[in-house]
């Protein structure tokens, strides 16, 4: 599993919606983008969880489906 979404310069447990948005902004290069801070809604502390330790990404599948529906309209 990649640690790209949790770069060392944020430190453990000190991330914030603003820090996440600033991280994404670096790669947006003037394109329109949105940051939805959903990682905090599900956090696994054990390796035995289906997603491994760390953010579970809870809600991502729902958001993906919503985006599909919106673009079909």
C-alpha positions in Angstrom: 0.0 0.0 0.0 1.3 3.4 -0.9 2.0 6.1 1.6 1.7 8.9 -1.0 -1.5 10.2 0.6 0.3 10.6 4.0 3.6 12.3 3.2 6.1 12.4 6.1 6.0 16.2 6.3 2.4 16.1 7.7 3.4 13.9 10.7 1.2 11.2 12.1 -2.2 12.4 13.2 -1.7 16.0 12.4 -3.3 16.1 9.0 -6.2 18.5 8.4 -8.6 19.3 5.6 -6.5 22.3 4.8 -3.3 20.3 4.6 -5.0 17.8 2.4 -6.2 20.5 0.1 -2.8 22.1 -0.1 -1.3 18.7 -1.0 -3.8 18.3 -3.9 -3.3 21.9 -5.0 0.3 21.2 -5.8 -0.7 18.7 -8.5 -3.8 20.5 -9.9 -1.7 23.0 -11.9 -4.5 25.5 -12.5 -7.2 22.8 -13.2 -10.5 22.9 -11.4 -10.5 20.4 -8.5 -12.2 19.7 -5.2 -11.0 18.2 -1.9 -13.5 16.2 0.1 -12.0 15.3 3.5 -13.6 11.9 4.0 -10.6 9.9 5.3 -11.4 10.7 9.0 -14.7 8.9 8.8 -13.0 5.5 8.8 -9.6 4.7 10.3 -8.3 1.2 10.8 -5.6 0.7 13.4 -4.9 -3.0 12.6 -3.3 -4.6 9.6 -6.0 -7.3 9.7 -8.7 -4.9 8.5 -9.7 -5.3 4.8 -8.0 -2.0 3.8 -5.0 -2.4 6.0 -3.9 0.1 8.6 -4.8 3.7 8.1 -7.6 5.5 6.2 -10.2 3.1 4.9 -11.6 5.4 2.2 -15.1 5.0 3.5 -17.5 6.8 1.2 -15.3 6.8 -1.9 -17.4 4.1 -3.7 -20.5 6.2 -3.0 -18.8 9.4 -4.3 -17.6 7.5 -7.4 -21.1 6.3 -8.2 -22.6 9.7 -7.7 -20.0 11.2 -10.1 -21.0 8.6 -12.7 -24.7 9.4 -12.3 -24.1 13.2 -12.5 -22.1 12.8 -15.7 -24.7 10.6 -17.4 -27.4 13.3 -16.9 
